[in-house]
Amino acid sequence: AGAVRVRPSKARGDRRGWLRQGGWLLMGDAQRFTVVLDFRGGTYLAQVEAEGCVLALERWAAGLDVAAIYGMGPKLHAQLKRALLERVQGSPPVLVEGLVDVWCVSTLLGGHLALIHVVGCGEVNHR
């Protein structure tokens, strides 16, 4: 079965997906997402598999190799995970206007902007 687009719950904190500025967060089969973090002058990329953008952000943050990110240690990593959880529950990632399956979310970590883009790359094909 392929990915499906469904009308998500309007409940606050719904972790599966929601309608936001004309875009749907993907739900259904596992999708591959590329997560791009811009932080303190560095750009860091990773790919995760998840059933939607919000779960992709959570999995990415949980598995983040903080040693590879300039200026981010365990304390800021914990702050990032907390900030993302609070952020997506109160204000979900924003669909980037004019693009398909590209979202953006940001937060401050230690006084520095962490700008995160999530790009839906399509259904995962395990062979």
N, C-alpha and C positions, 0 to 999 in steps of 0.2 A: 504494500500500500504506500502511496506517496504522501507527501506532506499535505495537510489540509489547513484551510483558513476558516476559522470558526468565529462566531460572535462570542467574545469572552465575557466572563462575569464582570459586572461593574463594581463588585465589592472591593473596597480598599484593601490593599495588601494581597490581592489575588496574585499568586506567584506564577500562574500558568501563562498569562498574557492578557492584553487588553487593547482596546481601541485608543489610539493616541494620535492626534493631528493627522487623521486620514490614513494611518498605517496600521497594519496588524502585526503583532508579534507572532511569529510562527509557532504553531502547535502541531502535535501529531507525532510522526516518526522523528527519530533523532536527526538533527541538522548539524552541519559543521558551521562553526562561527569563527571568524578571525577577530581577535580583540587587539586593538592598537592603543597603547598607553603612551601619552606624551607627559613626561614628568622631569622637571629640573634640567631641561635641555636635551634629554635623551628620548628616543622613540623605541618602544619595546613591543614586539609582536608575539602572539601566541595563538594557537588554535585549540578549540575545545569542542566537544560534542554535547549537545543538550537538546531538550524539547522546546526551547524558546529562548529569547533574548535574555530574560531575567535569570533563568537557570544557567545560561552560558556565563553571565557576569559572576554569579555566585561560584560556579566551578572554577572559573579563571582565577578569581581572587583567592579561593581556598588553595589552589595549587601553584600559586605564584612563587617563583624563585627570587626571593627578595635580595639575595646576594648578588644577583646579576643586574640589579637596578640601582643606579647611583643615588645615594642619599636616602635609601629606604632600608630600614632595619626592621626587626621584629615589632617594635612599638608602632611604627607607621603602618606596617602591614596589618596589625590588629585594628588600627584606626581606619584603614581603607576598607576592611571587611565590614566593620560596624557602619561606616559612612554609606557604603553601597547598600547595605540592608535597609538602613533608615531612608535612604534616598529613593530606592525603588518602591518602597511601601508608601511614601508620601508623594513622590513625584517621579513617575516612571521615566525610563530613557525616552528621549525625544527622537522621533523619526526625522531624519535629515531631509529637508524639503527638496523635492526633485529627484531623489534617489530611491531605489527599491531595496528594502531589507538592510538599511543602514541606520543605526541609532547612535545617539551621543548622550553621554552623561558626564558630569564633572563634580569634583569636590576639592576642598582644600586639605592638604596634608602637611602638617608642620609649617603652615604659612605659604606653601607652594601649591600652585594649581596642578591637579591631576586631571587631564582631559582624556576621556576614554571613548573610543568609537568601537562599535560592535557591528560587524558585517556578516550577514547571513550568506553562506557559501553554497547552500543546497543540501539535499538529502545525503546522509552518510550511506555509502555503499560498501558493506562488509562482504567480501567475497571469500 
